[in-house]
Amino acid sequence: MQNMQERIKGKELKYFSLFSLCLLLAAAAAGTAVSGGLLRGLWKIIVSRDALITDYFELAGYGAAFLNAAAVFAMSVGLVLTQKTPFTGLTMAALFINAGYALWGKNPWNILPVFLGTAIYARSHGARLGRYIYTALFGTCLAPLITELVFLLPFGQPWNLLLAVSAGMFTGFVLPPLSVHAASMHMGYNLFNVGFSGGILAFVIVSILRSFGMESRQVLIWKEGRNAAVTAGLFLYFAATVGYGLWIGRGEVKGLGKIMKHPGRAVADFVLMDGAGPTLMNMGLVGMVCMVYIILTGGDFSGPVVGAILTVFGFSAFGIHIRNYLPVLAGVYLSTFVTVYTPVTPGIQLAAVFSAGLAPIAGQFGILAGIIAGFLHAAIAMCTSGMYGGLNLYNNGFSAGWVAIFMVPVVESFMKHFKEGKRKK
């Protein structure tokens, strides 16, 4: 118990790393915005559709996008602080996924109904919101549904707005039990579990809307190219994270080696298991790997890609490390040699970064299994978004869930047969 307390008592470093990201977002907003355009850009983000793929860099500019990310991130941190939730690896994952997706789908207005719905669920079960805080934070994957209904419903204002907010509260109320059941389906091999449960819920809701003649249409708003300031700032942030982790760990890297030995299957909280220093080093290294991949393949540092990298950066405190990530990343890349997609296809860029959700398969079953998982993920991720009109932001989490459900039983059965054969010999 004392050892565990020693590993998490340095929560000040977590506050510092989170605060430093807020400063980075605020500085980027101030430095890249056209004078006087920040608030107009933020308002444009709030009143526009958010269905996949809506890149806020392209929609409203870098400044407004980063300001929106800072606001969403601050709201998420505030919720964690008010509920007195410890800053563990899962907390880092939940916070950074919101910061990342605030560059392409989430904003301060469309995440609030989800928070409220989860709070009502907690109250109805005689519990504090803190018990379901991770579902609340991850459950904002359906935030675009709220915005979409404002435009899609035929009743006019203010009824469209009220019904949209009610739908958002409903998703926050339903996701806690649904996400628990979904986790049992893929047995922890999909780290983006709420993306899978959110996809199921989004499919049901969109199917009902379509039965009434209301169709949500996907969009593709995408910022091409790489902004030098954004690229340099992101890389320096990851490098500083590695350096700060080294400083916390007093230059010791053995903990990082221990992280690399974990398969990564949920629940794998690196902060609790190996300490904050090694975890921060791992997060920075994985973030840099994502950036190097996008640069080498000629990809874009669009809002969705930067958001995806920040998401994987956060989940590198909760299951992802270089050793279990590289095989699935390689699987996505190899798929582009034999399919109709290229490495720079927007959906494939995202599938490559988000294939990290399947890293536990490589960690548990080996490199070949990881490559196959990445290959399958690329194919499935390009097809699933249309099932729910682009209203589940965690489309890659939904896809990863199906890959895990399909692959894990098959691989386990062959491994069991192989082991039994060796014992007989």
Residue, then its C-alpha position, 0 to 999 in steps of 0.5 A: m500500500q505504501n509503495m502504491q501511495e509513493r507511485i501516485k503521490g507525485k500528482e503535482l507532476k500530472y497537474f503540471s503536465l496537464f497545465s502545460l498543455c493548457l498553456l500550449l493550447a492557449a499560446a498556439a491560439a494567441g500566436t496563430a489567430v488572425s487579430g480579432g478572429l478568435l471568438r468569431g472562430l470559436w462561435k463558428i465551431i459551436v454553431s456548425r455541424d460536427a459530423l465526421i470529418t469536420d476539421y476545426f483547423e480548416l473550418a475556423g482557423y488554428g487559433a479558434a481550434f486551439l482555443n476550443a481545445a483549451a476550453v474543452f480540456a479545462m472543462s474536463v480537468g475541472l470535472v476531474l478536480t471537483q470529483k477529486t478523481p486521482f490522476t492515474g493513467l486512465t485519467m490522463a487518457a480521458l483528458f487528452i482524448n477530449a483535448g484531441y477531439a476538441l480539434w474536430g468534433k467536441n466543443p464546450w456546448n455539445i459535451l455538457p449534455v453528456f456530462l449532465g446525463t451521466a450525472i443523472y444516471a449516477r444520482s439514480h443509482g445513489a452514487r456520486l458522479g465520480r464513480y462514472i466520471y470516465t464514462a462521462l469524459f469518454g462518452t462525449c464521443l457522441a457530442p456531434l449527435i447533439t449539434e446534428l439534431v439542432f439542424l436535422l429535426p423538423f420542429g424549429q427552435p427552440w424545440n430542436l435545441l431542447l430535444a437535442v440537449s435531451a438526446g445528449m443527456f440520454t446518451g450520457f445516461v445510457l452509456p455507463p451500463l452499455s460500456v460495461h457490457a461492451a468491454s466484456m465482448h472484446m475482453g479488454y483488447n480494444l483500449f477505446n472501449v467507449g468508442f465501441s459502445g458509443g458506435i452501437l448506441a449511435f447506430v441505433i439512434v441514427s437508424i431510428l432517425r432514418s426510419f423517420g426520413m431524417e438522414s445525417r450526412q458525412v462530411l469531409i472538411w480537412k486541412e492539408g499540409r503541415n503548419a511548421a509552428v504546430t509541428a514544432g510545438l507538438f514535437l517540443y511538447f513531447a520531447a519535454t514530456v520525455g525530459y520531465g519524466l526523466w527528471i522525475g525518475r532521476g534519470e532512471v529508465k528501468g521503469l520504461g523497460k518494465i512498461m514495454k513488457h506489459p501486453g497492454r490489455a485493459v486494465a493496464d494503468f502504467v501510472l499505478m503499475d510503474g510510476a509517473g516518470p516512466t509513464l511520461m517518458n512512454m507518452g512522449l516517445v509514443g507521441m513522437v512515433c506518431m509524428v514521425y510516421i505521419i511525416l514519413t508517409g507524407g501525411d497532414f497535420s490536420g486537426p483530426v490527425v493532431g487530435a488523434i496523436l494527442t489521444v494516443f499520447g494520453f492512452s500511452a499512460f493506459g496500455i500503449h507503448i512502442r513495442n505493442y504499437l509498432p506492429v499494428l501501425a505496420g499492419v495499417y501501412l502494409s494494407t495500403f500496398v494491396t488495397v485501394y487506399t494510400p497512406v495519405t488517404p485521410g481515413i487511413q491516416l487516422a486509422a494508422v494513428f488510432s490502430a494503437g487501440l489494438a496494441p494489446i493484441a500485439g502485446q499479448f499474441g505477438i508481432l504477426a497478430g498485431i500486423i493482421a489486426g492493423f490490416l483488418h482495422a484499416a479495412i473496417a475503419m473505412c467502412t463503419s462511419g457510414m453506419y451512423g452518419g459520422l456521429n460517433l467521433y470514436n469511429n476507430g474505437f468502434s472498428a477496433g472493437w470488431v477487430a478484437i471480437f473477430m480476432v481474439p477468439v480465433v487466435e486464442s483457439f489456435m494458440k490453445h491447440f498449438k500448446e496442447g499439441k506441444r504437450k502431447k509431443 
